[in-house]
Amino acid sequence: MSMAGQHFWIVKQALHRLFSSPLSGLLNLMVIGIALSLPTGLYVLLQNGQEVLEQLSASPQISLFLSMDATDADVVKIREQLKKNTQIEKVEFIPRKTALETLGKRTGLNDVITALESNPLPDAFIITARAQNAKSLDELRARLQSLSKVDLAQLDSSWAYKLEAMLAFARIAIMTLAGLLSIGLIAITFNTIRLQILTHQNEIQVSKLIGATHAFIRRPFVYFGAIQGLLGGITAWLIIYASLYFLKQPLATLAQLYASQFNLQALSLNDSLLLLLFSTYLGWVGSWLSVALYLGKVESR
């Protein structure tokens, strides 16, 4: 039998062992699928949640207040400098006269404002930045503050820091959960393979007597663990897909109430492939450790 034929035969035998007891095999796959779907599902919700928060959060703006002695030439010069800045998306100039009129309309104090001897408000620029993270916004504000004839560059970055902190906490929580569940899945595969080894203990001993290598003995069990992990990953993907399918319509209705165009996004192709590769790897690790431990005990006798 060729090498490819041997591998095909081992895969066939692994599938036969996996489903020789259908109920037990399906329960194992469900346990693996549910365990993998928990951190993966939270990751999907985090990705969608980040998109929602970005839509709900206003575009980051910096208010640039000019000195009271700033001339029209100064305004033109500052406007040109702002337009050349690649970190700025939009620039809006608000003359001091317009700002005073707007203040009077909003507060209802037109009579008081009219009685003022001079306009106490400065010319201002409202700048919409391209950057979203708090650090980049602060750096941009500091550079704008240093411009000539700029008295104050004001930025309310508290929302950005809160958003980043919340997302960072969620990522760490998901990674921690994924790590703990990964250890649990390795343990499940380890015990499953240990039972398989005990069932075929006589065959293993005979194989060693006729000169079989550790790699030859290990191969069927490693294939079994990897296939079980792969099928568990597929189960997790189906669980996530079904969950998102049932959540899609209620979330679409909720988005319409808030006049949002939000659409629930499923796992991307790359993320789906990573999920399957990761689950296969966990199955491989668990089975390899189980067989290695058993062979180590046999050698020490």
Phi, psi and omega in degrees: 000134179292166180298318178297321178296321178296316179296319179297320180293321179295318178298318179298317179293324179296318177295322178296318178295321184296321184250014175295330172240090190304316183296314179296318180296317180292323178295319177299317180294322179294319178298313180296316181298315180294318180297320179286328183289336181296300180292326180293318177297320177296323176298317179297316179296324178296317179298317178291321179296323178297320179295319179296315181297323178293326178287321182286327182286136178292155178297136182296127182234146177241128178266123184249108181262127183272162177294154182294336181266012180290132182266174177299324179295322177296320179298316180297318180297316180294320179300318179295320178296322180291321181293332180279345182285118183288346179275355182255129181269320185214143179232127178235125180263132178240105178297155183297327178295316179296320180298320180292319179296318179296320178298320180294320180292321183286326184264344183074021182251040182300321181296318180295316182293323179295329182283351180292140179288327180216161180279117182276354184267143179270167168294152183213152171245134172256116187250128174261119184271154175280325183292151178246333184280150188297321183297314180295322178295318178296320179295319178295318179300319180295321179293320180291327179298331183277355180293149179295138179071012174262118183274323183205132172246113187249133180221130174263093184260009183297323180295324181292318178296319179297317180297314180296319180295319180294316180292322179296318178298317180297320180296316180296318179298318180293318179296321178296314179298318180297320179296316180295317180291328177297317177299319178297321180291323176298319179295320178298312179296321179303311181291322178298315180291325178299320177293323177296320180296315179298324179293324184251028183299318180296319179298319181296317181296319178296318180299321179292325180295327181267010171096017179293139179280165178297323180297320180293318180290322184287329190305311182299323181287323178294318177299319180299312180296319181294317179294319178298319177296319179297313180295326175295322177295320177297319177299317179298317179299318179294321178297315180295316181298316179296319180296316179294326179297317181285336179273342188299311183293313177300321179290326177296320177297318179295320180296322179296324179297330180259013179055043181249152178259024185292134176234132181290123182259137179274185177297137176287170180298316180296317179294324178295316179295321177297321178298314181292319179294320180294317180294322177296319180296319179298318177297321179295315181297314181299317180289320180296317179296320181296313180292319180299319179295318180294315180295326178295321177293321180297319183292329183281350180284000000 
